[in-house]
Amino acid sequence: MPADPPTDAPSSSSPSSPTEHRDRGGSLLQSPWLLALAFVIVHARLVHEAITWQYTIFGDVTLYEWWARHGLGTGEWPVLDYDWVYPAGALVPVVAPSLVTDDLLGYEIVWTALIVALNAAATVLLVRSTPRGALGAWWWLLFLLALGPIFVGRLDGVIAPMILAALVLARRHPRIATAVATAGAWIKIAPGAVVVAIAATRRDARDLLRAVVVPGAIVSAVVVGVALAGGAGTRALSVFGEQGARTLQAESVAGTWFSVARLWDPAVTIEYNDDIFTYEFQGSGARSVADALDWILPLAVVALAALTWWAARRRPERAYEIVLLSSAAQLVALIVFNKVGSPQFVAWIGPPVAVALATLPAGRALRAWWPPALGIVLVAYGTYLVYPVAYGPFLDGATWMIVVEALRNLALVVLMAGAAWRIARLGAVRNA
């Protein structure tokens, strides 16, 4: 007779071990079908909320539709015939929906479909081109869910997937990444941070020329060339002068002090700017801070680029992680030192974290990204609470909303400082 099995041998009827449960759970999260279902559910939620909030979310889209319809009807186009608040490349996503529909509702539907399609393409690229793409994609969906419907109601919903794609491509195809990020920067300037990060980590002048200068110049030449051919003249670069007259936007990080001061000083007020359709702090103090930010912002970008260059020279084997850190630091800096500070800007800072979670090897480097990953989700949710959930109470000076906004802005400063500190640490400590 065969010997009895050992008493500790597993049997078909015995319960699964914790390790087996974890393995099954991990396999389930890796399922492309489950991830696709989650993508659909998250975006259905965002679209439903956007429809619920209506003009609060689609107000800018209404303006996009007017620009496109006015251009098609009269032949007068932004950039080509008058100064515009966006770079010339923004005409492409703004005009595209109007070519397939004749009314505002149709434009909003096509616009939303465009945002979802771009994000789907970027998410698929993330999943298929990185070692742990599913992990990065799950976090990206959580981030978008926390940020809310503003993602589908602004041009930032176009450039955020472009930032995501560029950072994925930067790992093995820096020239294509530069081209994608440069194209994004000609829609809205923020993706230029990725170009700066890639440039600062190049090995030598020849590498810089091939990976950054040539592809960036080609894309820029196409955009500017088309604008000049359309009669833009100096208006091709008008975006760089359009923000000069603005003061501090109500939600801006630099406006935090003025916002908090409303708790005890009734003289601090927020007023609506009819020219640019936004709420701003008025007064000489706010004007002085806004003017200072005009030169502090570019200095901050230059300083972070210099720090990136130094760290990449010290740790060339960690160049890709430094690209991700530098992109994150610069993108947050573009919010922290920006006198505009619109809520949709937060969409910029999710891609570096999603790509880091998807690509960096397990160990100290990957673990270092989990605290900011949690922090950015909280920042996104805080932004959602401010806009659209309680924007009215915030403008009216409700204490709880002033506190939420202040904490969100403080978190952004901490995230920027943390990314800069991590870059410095990588450069200073060989085994960091």
Secondary structure, DSSP 4 states (H G I P E B T S, - for coil): -PPPPPTTS--TTSPPPHHHHHHHHHHHHH-HHHHHHHHHHHHHHHHHHHHHHTHHHHHHHHHHHHHHHHHHHHS--BTTTB--SS-GGGHHHHHGGGGS-SSHHHHHHHHHHHHHHHHHHHHHHHHHHSTTHHHHHHHHHHHHHHH-GGGGSSTHHHHHHHHHHHHHHTTT-HHHHHHHHHHHHTTSSTTHHHHHHHHHT-SSHHHHIIIIIHHHHHHHHHHHHHHHHTT-GGGGGTHHHHTTT---BTT-STTHHHHHHTTT-TT--EEEETTTTEEEE-SHHHHHHHHHHHHHHHHHHHHHHHHHHHHHHH-GGGHHHHHHHHHHHHHHHHHHT-S---GGGGGGGHHHHHHHHHHSPTTHHHHTTHHHHHHHHHHHHHHHIIIIITHHHHHHT-HHHHHHHHHHHHHHHHHHHHHHHHHHHHHH-TT-
